[in-house]
Amino acid sequence: MYPPIAEFIGTALLIILGNGVVANTLLARSKGQNAGWIVITGGWAMAVFVAVFSVARISGAHLNPAVSVAMAMAGNFPWGSVPAYIIAQLLGAIFGSFVVWIAFLTHWKVTEDSELKRACFCTAPAIRNVAANITCEAIGTFVLIFCIFCMKGAVGAPKSDSVFPIDLGALGALPVGLLVWAIGLSLGGPTGYAINPARDLGPRIAYTILPLAGKGTSDWSYSWIPVVGPLIGCSLAALCYMALGRF
């Protein structure tokens, strides 16, 4: 399988299960309605686990432009492959959002709050403050990328179209899922922890396009923050990890 196709599939799975748990928790008359933040963060962690083990052997399961950029900065992933990966990730996120829309098709109309509907696709801050929101997204992404590098020995290995897997078969994806769960539980409250430009931008595009009954604005004025914040965080993580490797 062509690695970008695997990135498309993996990112679609990530969004289907990740935004699926958000929809299951927030939408009216769902059996999971009001299940709470622990369920959402746990669901996202398992979404990451499933998506990563599904395509890791083919593409390295970046599933996130921040991972692709950081790996390229560290010298372990060819810059020439980055655009194809990012496009595949973005398209996968859009497709995954369409699947979530279909899965909960009868629940959009009976959910009155338009912000809850949008939250099933993309993030929004608890307190809107540009500097604070960017900083929170950068910190969360820094933790994500730095810890992935520590787990997978990302620096000093040959360049290839993959992240080096932990040699535990499918369970090699489990530490990444637990890492995302930890970030959500500890740092997710201020912004909803996008920590992935494709995860936020792709579903936001889908939300804009889809004919959801009673939907509100797509909040495009905020949309750049879950893109810029993670790119800042991933760049700092790569630079920090490389600097520490020299000592």
N, C-alpha and C positions, 0 to 999 in steps of 0.2 A: 504494500500500500504506500502511496505517495505521502511523505510526512505531513505536508499541509492538509491533506484530506483527513489524516488522523487528528490533527489539531482542530479541524472543523467538527469532527465527530465528538472528540473529547470535550470541547467547549460547549457544544450543544447539550451533552449529557450533564455537564456542570450546571448549566442554566435550568434545564428541565427539572432537575432534582433540587437545586438551590432555590430558584425562584418559586418552584413548586411548593416547597415547605412554607415559604412566605405566604403564598396564596392560600394554602391550606389553613394557615393560622389566622389570617386577616379577613378573608372574604366571608360574607354573611351566609349562614346556613350550611357552611362546611362542617363536617364532623370534627375537624380539628380547630374550629374557631376558638380564639382566645387561649390557645395552648401556651403562648408566651415566648419570651426571649430565649430561654434555654432550649426549647424545641427548635426555634429558628437557627440558633448557632449550631446545635447538634446536627440538624438537617444539612446545613451548609458544609459541615465537616465531613459528613458521610458522602455528600455530593462530590467533594474534592477527592475523597478516597476512591469512589467508583470511577470517576472520570480519569484519574491518574492511572490506576491499574489497567484500565481498558486500552489505553493507547501509549503507555510509557515505552514499550519495547519498539514502537514504530517511530515516534516523533520525539520522545523524551518527555511528553506531556507537559509542555510549557503552559498552555491554556491561558496565557496571560502575557500581554505585551511587555509588562514589567520584567517577567522572567526572561523573555527572549532578549530584551535590551541589556539586562544585567549580565546574562551569559555571554553576549557578544562583547561587552565591555571587558569582561574578565578573560577574553581570549579563547573561550571554549566553544563558541558557536559562531559560524561565519556570518559576518554582517550582510552578505548577499542573500542569506536565507531569511533575514529578519522581516522584510516587507511581506513575503508570502505567508509567513507564520501569522503576522498581525492581521492581515486581510482574512485569513482562514478563521482566526479566533473571533474576529468581529462578526463575520457571516454566521459562524456557529452560534454565537450568542443571540443573534437576531432570529435564527431558525429555532433555537431552543425556546425563545420567548413566544413564538407562534404556537409551539406545542403546549406550553403552559396555558395560553389563551384558550386553546381548544379543550384541554383537559377540564378547565373550570368554566366552560362556556355558559352554563346556566346560572352561574353565581355572580357574574359581573352586573347583570341588570338588577339583582336584588340587593346589591351592596350600594348603599347611598353615598358613602364618603368617597369622593373622588381621589383624595390623597391616599387612602388605603389601596385603591386600585392601582395607582401609580407606584406605590411601594412594592407591589408584586412584580415590578419590572426593574426599577432603578432606585438609587438611594437619594436621601435628602437629609440635611443636618437637623439635629435636635434643636440647636441654637445657631442661627445663621450668622456666621462671622467668617469672612473670607480667610483671614490670616490663621485663625484657629482651626478652621475646617481643612485647609491645605496642610497645616502642620500635623493634624491628627492622621490624615490619609498618608502623609509621608512617613510618619512614625510606624504606623501599622505595616506599610509596605516594606520599610527598612527591616523590621523584625522578620517578616515573611521571607525576604530574599536572603538576608544574612544567615538565618537559620537553615534555609534550604542549602546554601553554600556549605555550611558546616556539616550538614547531613550527608551531602552527596560529593564532597571533595571536588568542588567545581573548578578550582584553580589548579593549573599545572597539568591538566590532562589534555589529550589530543583534541583538536577541533573536530567536531562532528555535528550532525543534526540531532543530537540528543543530550539530555541531562543524564549523568551517570547514575544508574539506579542503585539503591541499597539492595544487596543480594538476598532478598527474602521472598522472591517470587512476587505474587500479587500483594502480599503483606508489606512489601517494600514501600507501598503508597501510604500505609497507615500513619507513619510519623508526620507526613505532610498534612493529612486530614486532621490529626490531633493539633498540629501547629495552627491551622486555620481556626479550629475550635477555640484554642487558647486566645488567639487574637480577638475573636468575636466576643468572648466572655469578658476579656480585660479591657480592650480598647475600642470595641465596636459601638458603644453607646452614643458618642458625639456625632458620628456621621453615617453610621450603618456599615462601616468598614467595607467599602468597595474593594480597595487594595488591588484593583485590576481594571485598567481602562476599558477593556473589551466587555467585561462583566457589566459595567454600568452603561457605556455608550450604546452597545448593541441593543440591549433591551429598551433603552430610552427611544431609540429609533423605531423599534417595533411598536412601542406604546403610541408613538406619534401616528403611525400608519394604521394601526388596527382600529376597527369600528367598535370600540367598547362603548356600551350604553352609559351615558352620563359621565364620561371621563372629563377630567379637567385639563389644565395646562401641563405640558411636558417639562416645565421648569428648566428651560434651556439656559437660563441665566446662571444656574448652578452647575450645569453639565460639564464645564471645563475643569472643575475642581477634582472630581474623581479620575480625571485623566492626568492633569499636571501633578497633583500630589503624589500618586504612585510612581510617576516617572522620576520625580525628585528623590523619593525614598529608595527606589531601586538603584539609582545611580550612586547615591551615597553608600548604600550597602555594598555594591561592587567595589567601589574605591576603598572603603574601609577594610573589606576582606582581603583585597590585594595588598594593601599596606601592611596589615598584620602578618600576612604570609612572608613578608620580607624580613621579619625579625626572628 
